[in-house]
Amino acid sequence: MGANNKGMYALVLQCNDLRQAEKALVSRGMGVTRVMGLNNVLELDRAAIFNTRFWVESENHHV
């Protein structure tokens, strides 16, 4: 599903808040480039309140 596109790695996150999302990403050494079309992490925070699943694309594909 586009996960192999130019070394991009797709990661599914299910988080309760922004800190949880950041912790999950940082622990995997990932810099977020796109979160389901959202512009920034603040928008992720707002959506994460609803405990929604997000596709996160990162330039680093190592876990």
For each residue, the residues with C-beta under 8 A, 3 or more apart:
1: 10
2: 5 8 10
3: 8 9 10
4: 7 8
5: 2 8
6:
7: 4 59 61
8: 2 3 4 5 33 57 58 59 61
9: 3 30 57 58 60 61 62 63
10: 1 2 3 55 56 57
11: 25 28 30 55 56 57 58
12: 53 54 55 56
13: 21 24 25 53 54 56
14: 51 52 53 54
15: 18 20 21 24 48 51 54
16: 20 48 49 51
17: 20 21 45 48 49
18: 15 21 22 41 42 44 45 48
19: 22 23
20: 15 16 17 23 24 48
21: 13 15 17 18 24 25 41 44 45 48 54
22: 18 19 25 26 41
23: 19 20 26 27
24: 13 15 20 21 27 28
25: 11 13 21 22 28 30 31 32 56 58
26: 22 23 29 30
27: 23 24
28: 11 24 25 58 62 63
29: 26 60 62
30: 9 11 25 26 56 58 60
31: 25 58 59 60
32: 25 35 41 44 56 57 58
33: 8 57 58 59
34: 37 38 56 57
35: 32 38 41 43 44 54 55 56 57
36: 47 54 55 56
37: 34
38: 34 35 43 44 47
39: 43
40: 43 44
41: 18 21 22 32 35 44 45
42: 18 45 46
43: 35 38 39 40 46 47
44: 18 21 32 35 38 40 41 47 48 54
45: 17 18 21 41 42 48 49
46: 42 43 49
47: 36 38 43 44 50 52 54
48: 15 16 17 18 20 21 44 45 51 52 54
49: 16 17 45 46
50: 47
51: 14 15 16 48
52: 14 47 48
53: 12 13 14
54: 12 13 14 15 21 35 36 44 47 48
55: 10 11 12 35 36
56: 10 11 12 13 25 30 32 34 35 36
57: 8 9 10 11 32 33 34 35
58: 8 9 11 25 28 30 31 32 33 61
59: 7 8 31 33
60: 9 29 30 31
61: 7 8 9 58
62: 9 28 29
63: 9 28
